[in-house]
Amino acid sequence: MNANRRFNSIARRIQHSWQWKRLRQMIFLNLLAFLACLAAYLYARETAVTGTFVGKSLPRFLTLDPDLRGTEALLSLTYGFTWQGERHLVPLADFLGLAWRFGRPLLIGEGVLWVLGFFGSARGARRLLKPLDRMAATAQRLSDEASARRAAEQRPDRQGVDEEKFHSLEHAIEQIDIGDRLSTGDKDLQGLEDAINDLLARMHAAYQQQAQFVSDASHELRTPIAVIQGYVRMLDRWGKDDEKVLEESIAAIKTETDHMKVLVEQLLFLARGDSGRQQLNPEPMDLSDLAREVLGEYRMIDAAHEWREGRLEAAPVSGDPALLKQAVRVLVDNAVRYTPEGGSIRLSAAARDGEAWLEVQDSGIGIEGQDVPRIFDRFFRADPARARSSGGTGLGLSIAQWIVERHGGHFEVTSRAGIGTRIQVRLPEAQAGEGAEATEAS
């Protein structure tokens, strides 16, 4: 096995080790969430009888049907307690059924993200390993040249020295744990060690970012599930006889399931993008036409704001119309969400100095200066409580950024709190015939 293959094999083992650690963390967090929900459920059932939390003084017990096996035995599990001389039994089958029903989307979402991270990161790993591959090839070439020189000089006492160094380096890499630095103590390998340590640090940072994304996604999915569980418990207690409680619970559950559906779709979009499976289908288009189309749609569905047509001039680009429209809708939805009723939202588009741009400007609440650099971070919200109440997921701008960057473009953001926000999408301007060539190539 040559040096190039050894380095690649070691890097893959490090990558897989990090992925398995992420899986263990997800399992542990899910178990904690399940136990917390179970404790809350039992607390609610106890206090419904006792009127308050009694604590350790309340006799409690668990019973299980000894004649049943497997899933049936688990569903027969009953929690009980004695209060004022009377035994109260709480079958756990209903809770386990609800936990499975509403926890299954969370487990599926986490599983999809983990599988995509485990099997879909080969492209990223190859990109990160390119410097290491080049170093390995150069080191192997230098080793071969040195061996050839020594053979020509007939100095057998120095044969194999370079190969021993590489074996020492390989052994040191194999002993690395997450967050460690490579060190062999050999000054001749110091430059190679520094390069490998820099590469490992960037790989570790990338996986830390991915792990944080999974953790944030799990948290965001737990919130609507917890709300749904709360309303289901309220329905179970009072909804059968109280029409007002029934209507309120159904409306809240519908809202939360819609929110969770949007969140899962956005997570899958970003996962496909990160794994390189989100395809672009570029064709000639004009950003001014896109602005007019989006403006017409929102004028029909939102009469609470003043929709204004700004400067709309020819802005030719080569892009995927569906994805670019999705990005613009994200910007407009944010403008609607943070602009009070009666406020104005203006769309403009033009081209200048080799760039075509589309601009969304609102007269909303604006963004604080320290928050502007972070608005494209996944799950970042400048005002979490307000964003949650208005249906935001914290992923829209991240999706818009991914789309624009894949088109070779960027954003320019100007905002002042209390005055409004202006966001420009800037893309390379398509020259005559360029869009047609891109379409044929695709």
Number of C-alpha atoms within 10 A of each C-alpha: 5 9 19 17 13 15 20 18 12 15 21 16 13 19 19 14 13 18 20 13 12 21 17 11 14 20 13 12 15 17 12 12 16 15 12 11 17 16 12 13 16 16 15 15 15 20 12 12 11 12 10 11 13 13 8 7 6 14 12 14 11 12 12 13 13 8 7 12 11 7 8 12 13 15 19 17 17 16 16 18 16 13 15 7 7 8 11 14 16 16 15 17 15 11 18 16 12 15 17 13 12 17 19 12 17 22 17 12 18 21 14 15 21 21 13 16 21 17 12 18 16 15 13 14 15 15 11 16 20 13 14 21 18 12 18 21 16 14 17 18 12 13 18 14 12 17 20 13 12 16 13 9 9 11 11 10 8 12 15 13 13 17 15 11 16 17 14 15 20 16 13 14 22 15 9 15 12 13 11 12 16 22 16 16 11 11 10 10 14 14 10 17 20 14 15 19 18 14 17 23 16 13 19 17 13 13 17 14 12 18 21 14 16 20 17 15 22 18 14 18 22 19 13 20 20 17 15 22 19 17 20 17 16 15 19 12 12 13 19 11 11 11 11 10 16 18 12 13 21 15 12 15 19 12 15 18 16 13 17 21 14 16 20 18 12 18 22 16 15 20 19 16 16 18 17 14 12 12 11 15 13 22 19 20 18 24 30 24 16 19 23 16 12 17 20 13 10 16 14 8 8 12 11 14 17 14 19 15 14 16 14 18 15 17 24 25 24 24 27 18 18 11 20 18 18 17 22 24 19 18 22 22 15 20 26 21 17 20 22 15 14 12 17 19 24 20 25 21 26 20 23 11 7 11 17 25 27 24 26 23 23 28 22 24 18 21 21 13 11 9 13 15 10 12 19 20 15 20 20 17 19 17 10 14 10 13 16 13 8 12 14 20 21 22 23 23 21 20 23 23 19 19 23 21 15 14 20 11 18 17 17 11 16 14 20 16 12 12 13 21 23 20 19 21 25 22 25 21 22 21 12 10 9 15 20 15 14 15 14 9 8 10
